[in-house]
Amino acid sequence: MSVNTEPDSVRCETVRELHLALIHMMRDGVAVVVDGKIALVNNALEHMAGGPVTGAPLDQLLRPVRTVSDGVQPQGWRRAELRTLRNAAIPVEFSRSPVHYEGKKADLYVVRDVSREVEMAEAAEICELRYTEILSVSPAAFFTLSPRGIVQDVNRAALNLLGYEINQIVKHHASVLFPKSDRGRSAGDDLISAAMGGKSVTDVEVQMVRADGTPVWVSVTTYPLKTKGDRIEAIMLMAIDINRRRVAEQRAAEERDRANLYLEVMTHDLNNINQELVFALGLLAESVELNDEAEGLLEQARWNIRRSARMIRSMHILLTLQTKPPNPEPVDISNLFMAAVETVRQDLPWKTITVNHNIPDDKFIIAGNQYVREVFFNTLHNAAVYDQSEDVSIDVHAERDQSRGIIRVVIEDRGPGVPDNLKNAVLGRTEEGARRLVGRGLGLTLVNAIMQSIDGSVWLEDRVQGQNQSGTRVVLEFREWIEKAVLPCGRRTCITFYKSDHCLFCEPSLEILLDIMETMGVPRRHLEIVNVDDPTAEPIDEDIAMLPIARICDKRVYGFFSEDEIRAAIMNLMLRPCYPE
């Protein structure tokens, strides 16, 4: 057993040296003050002060200040200014503790440089002031809501938009600013629910209610404001006035509907008139013996009436495709093609029309509708009419592209052809060059519209490449009809989208779903859209208050969808062994 024989004075000196070493190692400034003067100072404080300060009065070095932020300082700490030897001021915090130093009562000061924190606080305050100023003068209406949807603050634009005084909005629930739906919910409820779920909603067009009760259309964006702990502390709602645009669009839609109604009535009446004319001309031809010249004029009149009737029917089909497009159904193109060939021959009796084709019965079944016959008739009729020869020869070749699931039909004529700069124009009749096509009718325009309605495509090529005067090749691509197989889960489709006529997020969410399906190569046939407001729709075992709902295999996604949610669910679906290719 060893015994420490060092004298007490030696041990005290050792402890004192240890304390001094620790003081000098501290990153905060340390000073021992005896009778108001600095008796001991560490390196950190001398560095702050810009030189030696031992022996200097403390009140010359440290000057306490009172700030509005004192209440948030750590307990026992106060804010002060440290005056350097160059008379510069450094913001600091200090704490004081009573000690004994060399047998005397003293105070131990710990001084901390907070200039960085002060700069950050001032910068934050400046940003907040600028943000507040920007909000106050912004032409967009801003509403700050609590997580429960209570309005906490608004800017001047919000008051001007809705016509309220500030005390009529603040401390009220935001749902009162939106009209109620038939379900008793408002768009505000859906927007707040989405924000509370951590979702940002962008550019959703809804109606708000002014103070006088009149509606106003706005484009709304909401986003949650979160703390560092990811807790939602507020919801920002921005509304941009789009009332003029929406009212103008509504008026345009009403005028378009009125024009369509007039067009439908007119086409119906004109068609009746044409039928009466055809009947009258038929009676005339049978009851009166005409010379060759008169017979020719009579046949020309019949031809023009049939041409007029075709244009009227084309307009009617175009209107129907725009307003009430028929659903796809299985169609055997063989019967429709042969019927179209026969009709073309009957319409042009002075021409000998030979159609060489390889279309057998019951071999090519496409996803079409009742207007597919018009596709073949108009294409063949155009080929025969514009061929200057009375002996018309048309080649038709059909084939199946198994890899793409399409049926391709190629129709080649030997007419004058179509110049390259007009090939697209004759299909759409919307380009500037199409204005030079007066007198060519709506045949190929109708073909293009029908093909688009059944998710097909059509384009024109030269029959002989680089020689457009040697005839035209019309390429038609139809989707092959594929019977839906029964899924192992018993459902009709892998993806079911439930929507409602009164759902705020249904249309934007459906657009997101369709875009991602197209991007990831998921066929549209795997999607079923169910409108829960349709009385013929099957009931669902879901809470319709959560609409829209997307059931992607066994995954359910509710409300306003994020792209990541949908993409992850579809990827999971495509990896399933039961996923139908």
Buried (B, 14 or more C-beta within 10 A) or exposed (E): EEEEEEEEEEEEEEEEEEEEEEBEEEEBBBBBBBEEBBBBBBBBBBEBBBEEBEEBEBEEBBEEEEEEEEEEBEEEBBBBBBBBEEEEEBBBBBBBEEEEBEEEEBBBBBBBBBEEEBEEEEEEEEEEEEEEEEBEEBEBBBBBBBBEBBBEBBBBBBBEBBEBEEEBBBEBBBBBBBBBBEEEBBBBBBBBBBBBEEBEBEEBBBBBBBEEEEBBBBBBBBBBEEEEEEEBEBBBBBBBBBBEEBEEEEEEEEEEEEEBEEBBEEBEEBBEEBEEBBEEBEEEBEEEEEEEEEEEEBBEBBBEBBBBBBBBBBBBBBBBBEEEBEEBEEBBBBEBBBEBBEBBBEBBEEBEBEBEBEBEEEEBBBBBBEBBBBBBBBBBBBBBBBBEEEEBBBBBBBEEEEEEBBBBBBBBBBBBBBBEEBBBBBBEBEBEBBEEBEEBBBBBBBBBBBBBBBBBBBBBBBBBEEEBEBBBBBBBBBBBBEEEEEBEEEEEBBBBBBBBEBBBBBEBBBEBBBEBBEEEEBBEBBBBBBBBEEEEEEEBEBEBEBBBBBBBBEBBBBBBBBEEBBBBBBEBBBEEEEBBE
